Amino acid sequence: MINKEEIQRRIIELDVEHRDLDAVIEMLTLDGHHDQLQLRRLKKRKLQLKDYITLLKMQLVPDVPA
């Protein structure tokens, strides 16, 4: 099982990648000479990262009985 510190480290790594993708997407959009397919792929990857970050953060929250 992955421990809490490893999950937190992975969240930080993914968050950095997410911010980097955001910067690249913004640069490509402002440039005006961008490949639409590449831009869509970058946006899709960014959404995947966000979903995975959310999933990891949910693992850090202890289960509370209903």
C-alpha positions, 0 to 999 in steps of 0.5 A, spaced: 500 500 500 502 507 498 503 511 504 501 518 505 507 521 504 508 518 497 501 520 495 502 527 497 509 527 493 505 524 487 500 530 488 505 535 488 509 532 482 502 532 478 500 539 480 507 541 477 505 538 471 498 540 470 501 548 471 506 546 466 501 544 461 497 550 463 502 555 461 504 551 454 496 551 452 496 558 454 502 560 450 500 556 444 493 559 444 496 566 444 501 564 439 496 563 434 500 558 430 498 552 433 496 545 431 489 544 434 490 537 434 496 538 439 492 543 443 486 538 444 491 533 446 494 537 451 488 539 454 485 532 455 492 530 458 491 536 463 484 534 465 486 527 466 492 530 471 486 533 474 482 527 475 488 523 478 490 529 483 483 529 485 483 521 486 489 521 490 487 527 494 481 522 496 485 517 498 488 522 503 481 523 506 479 517 511 473 514 511 467 516 515 462 511 517 455 513 515 
